[in-house]
Amino acid sequence: MSDQQLNNLIKMLDQIIANNLHQGDDDKVADVAADHLHKFWARSMKQQIITYANESPAELSALARSTIAKLKAVPE
């Protein structure tokens, strides 16, 4: 995966989170964002962001890490 692809995935994840901040608490925002990723992202995109989070979680926001953790818990 190229750095540009990864940067695009992180940017999209951050935008999805930002668009759902009105949901209220962080746990609800992460739930909604993870559901969005599960429904609309290709399996390869989900795997890339999960792999990145496993390798470099400090580079992601707390909400992004929470969202990815919830995404990992959803069965394909």
C-alpha positions, 0 to 999 in steps of 0.5 A: 500500500502506498503512502498516498493510499493510506493517507487517503484512507485516514483522511476519509476515516477522519471525515466520516468521524467528523460528519458524525460528531453530532451523534453525541458521545464518542462511543456512539460516534465510533459505532456509527463510523464503524458501521459506515466503514463496514457497509461502504468500504471495500474489504481491502480498504478495511484491511488496510486501515486495520493493519495500519492501526495494528502497526501505528496506532499512535498516528491515529486520533482516539476516535479513529482508533476506537472506530477501527477497534469496533470495525475489527469486532464486526464479522465479515 
